Amino acid sequence: MSDVSAPTYKAGKKSVPPQNSEVSTQSRGAAMQFLAGLAAEVSGGTVDLPCFPDVVIRIRKALENPRTTTEHMVTVVSTEPRLAARLLQTANSAAFNTTGRPITELRTAIVRLGQQLVQSAAMAYAVAQMKDEKSLRSIAKPMSDLWRDSVMVACLCQVIARRTRVNPDTAFLTGLVHGIGRLYILVRAVTQRSAIGNDGAFIELVAGWHAQIGKAVLENWAFAEELTEAIGNQMDYERRVRHEADLTDLLIVSIALADAAKSPVPRSIHMEGINAFQTLGLNEQDCADIIVHAENQVASLQDALS
């Protein structure tokens, strides 16, 4: 299990400056205490994400078992009709159904999507359900914003993966869950009725903690090591690899490009200090083309993953 309990004030390459006021110092202390508690909890093997549908974890466990058959997956998914409908919708989206022939059977949809994309659709369903929960209504907007960013990062990861040997579906899932640490922190803050959730110090500190907390959550859910390592290292801009680009490089670049995509055209791609761009061999024109391609894919997935 990863050590996620060590405090950090880093947010990317920038350090979060301390505030001078006594009130801010107290707020920062409360935020640090809360985050440290979450970190110790998940690193100890306890993941408590209120309102997260159990069926998603059951799917994850089924996918982890090499003996799981397609028929068993159909049985698991069928226990939640709304999830079954989402899987069919995803399988019929332009991004994943290039033939254009409608898929009407759940078994066919599961086979067409494959394990990674079934898990992606399940995560989309889970977030949609959480956004509708009355107890989480106060964070509905930040959850929606986070999910919208996650879908864009997922599409960028998939587009870039096609330039490498990384599996595109694995890349898509990695991008989709890269913000699970932020989601976990947000939900736990509001369900514990903590006032720190709206505090500036807390919001700043989350940037330095969410990656490792997210990594630990996904480790507890038995996600593949390659994926969890990418989640944990998503802000390691100075990272270098000796050989070809890997999943972590894809995620680091995709997060940067998703941020750039929020700006109007012509966009400025901030590549300086992020070694993954060089590892992937991407120039500014490559990045601009990748963003356009990903935006088109996001549009085709709008209904399936929103």
N, C-alpha and C positions, 0 to 999 in steps of 0.2 A: 504493500500500500504506500502511496506517495505521502511524503511529509508535507502537509499543507498548513501546518500550524505556525510556521515562521512568519512573523509580520513583515509586510513590505509597504513602502510608500511610493512604489514605482507605478507609473501608468504609462506603458510603452517606454519611450526613452526619456520621458519627463518625470521629474520628481515632484510630488505634491508638496507644496510649501506649507509649513505650519502657520497657523494663525496666531495672533498675539493676544486676542481677548480671552478672558477667563472662561466666558461662555463657550467660545469655540473650542477651547482646550478640553472642557468638560464633555462637549458633544463628540469630539474626536475620540476621547477616552471611551465613551459609551459605545461608539461605533466600532472601535477596535476590539472591545470586549465581546460585543455581539458576534463580529466576524471570526474572532479567535474561537469562540464557542462552537460556531458552525463548523469551522475547520477541524477542530478536535473531534467533533461528532462524526463527520463523514470519514475522516481518516481512521476512526475507530470501527468503521463498518456499519454505522447507523445512518440510513438515509430516510428522512421524514419529509416528504413533499406533499402537503395536504392538497386534496382535490385532484391529485394526479390519478387518472383511471387505471385500475388494477389490470385491465385487459392488456395494456401496453407492456407491462412487466411480464405478463404471462406469454405474450408473443415473443419478447426478448429471450425468455428462458427456453421456449420451444425452439427458437432459431439456434440457440446455443447447443442444443442436443443434436448430434449428427444422425440420430435415429428418427428424428421427426420427419414424418411424411407430409406430402402436400395435403392429403386428406385430413390429417390431424390439424394442420394449419387452418384449413377451411372450417373445421369444427371450433377451434379457438376463436377465430375471427367472427364466426356466426353468432357467438354469444352476445355480440354487440352490433345490432343491425346498422346503426349509424356509422360505425367503423367500416363495416362491409360495404356500405354505400360509398364511403370515401375512397376505399381501395378501387372500386369499380370506376369511380370518377377519375382517379389518378391514372389508372391503366388506359382510360379512353382519352386522356389529354393529348394534345398534339405533341408534347415533349416525349411521350412514351408510347404512342401508338402511331407510328409512321405510316402504317398501312391504311389507316382511316376506317377500317372495318370495325364496327361497334363490338365491344366485349360485354356480354350480358351475364356470363357465369363467373361466380367468385373464384372457382378453381382456376379458370383460364386467366383471370386477372392476377392471381398470386403467382402463377407460373410465368406470366409475361413480365411482371415487375421484378421478380427475384427477391432474395432475402433482404438485401440492403434497402431496396426501395419499398418493400412491405414495411420495414421498420421505420422508414422515413414517413410514410403515409400514416402510420400509427402515431408517431410523434406529433404530426400535424393535427391529427384528431385530438390528441391529449391536450394540446395547447388551446385548441378551439373550445374544448369543454371547460377548461380552466377559466378562460376569458368570460364565460357565461355564468360562472359561479357568483352568487350574491356576496359571499364573504370576501371575494377578490375584486369586487367592483371598483374599489378605490385605485387599483393598479391596472385597470383594464387598458388604459391608453399606453403606459410604458410596456405592458406585455405585448400589445399589438405592434408597437414600434419595434420592439426586440424581435418579434416573429417576422415582421416584414424585412428587417435587415438580415435575419437568418436565412430566409428564402433566397434573397439576392446573393448572399455569400455562398449558399449551396449551389446555385446555378453557375456562379463564377468558378467554383471549385471543379464542377463537372466539365465546363468548357475548357479550362486549363488542363485538366487531367487527360483530355484527348490528345494533348501535345506531348504527353509523357507515357510512362509505363504504369502509372498508377491507375487502378480500376476506377472508372468514372462514377459508378454507382456508390462505391465506398467514399469517394471524394464528396459526392452529393450529400450523403448522410453526415459526414464529418462537418461540412459547412452548416447543415441544418441544426446540429446539436452544439455548435461551437459556443453558443451563449447559454447553455444549460446552467452554468454557474451563476450567471446574473439572474436567471429565472428562479433558481433555488433561493438565492439571497432575497430577492424581492418578495417571493411568496412567504418565506419564513418570517420576514420582518413584519408583514401586514397581519399574518395569522397570529403572531405573538403580541399583536396590538402595540407594537413598539413605535414610539414617536420618532425614532432615528431614521425611519424610512424616508422622511421628507427633509432630512437635515443635509446641508451641503457637505459637511465633513464625511458623512456616510456615503453619499454619492461619489465623492472623490476617491474614497478608499476602496470602493467596490472594484474600481478599475484595476487595482493592484492585486486583488484577491480572487476574482471570479474564475480565472483560468484554472488555478490549482484546485479550487473547490469543485469546479465543473469536472475536472479530470477525476477526482476522487468519487464523485457521484456516479460517473459512467463506469468506473472500475467496479464499484459495488453492483452495478447492473450487468456486469460481465461483458462489456463491450471489448472489442479486440484491442490489444496493446498498441498497435500502430495508430489507431484512432485516438485512444486516450492520451498517448504521448503528444499527438498533434494538438489536442485541446489544451494540454498543459503548457505547451511551448508556443502558443499562438502569438505571444508578444515578444518573442526572442528575435528581435530584428537583426542582431549581430551574429546570429547562428550561421555556421558554414558547414557544409557536408563535403566530404572528399570525393564522393562519386555522384551519381545522377540525382536529380531532384526527387524528393519524397513527399509524402502526404503533408508533413508539417510545412514545407516550403509552399505548397499549394494553398494551404489555409492562410498563412501569413500574408501572401500576396492578395488573395481573394478578399480578405478583410480590408486591406488598404484600397483595393479597387472599388469595393462596395462603398467606402467612404467617399472616394472621388466621384462615384456615380451620382451622388446626391447634389453635385454642383451642375450648373447649366453648361451646355456646350458652348465654346471649346473648353474642355476640362483640363485641369492641371494635375498630372499624375506625380505625386510625391514619392519618388523612388530612392532618394538619397538616404543612406544609412540603413536601408533594408536589403540585406544581402541576398534574400531569396529571389529577388528580381533577376539578379545576375546569375544565380544558380539555374534558374529556369530559362535564361537566355532571352528575356523579354525586353523590348524597347518600348518607347512611348506609343508608337503606332500600333504595335501588337496589343498593348493594353487597351487602347481606344477601341480596337476591333473586338477584343474579348468582352468589353463592357457592353457594346451594342448587341453582340450575340447573346449574352446573358440576359439583357433586358427583354429581348424577344422571347426567350425561354420563360422568364418570369411571367410575362403576359399570358403564355399558354398554360401556365400552372396556377393562375390567379384564383380560379374557382376551386381547384382540387386541394390546394394547400392553404387556403385562407380561412 
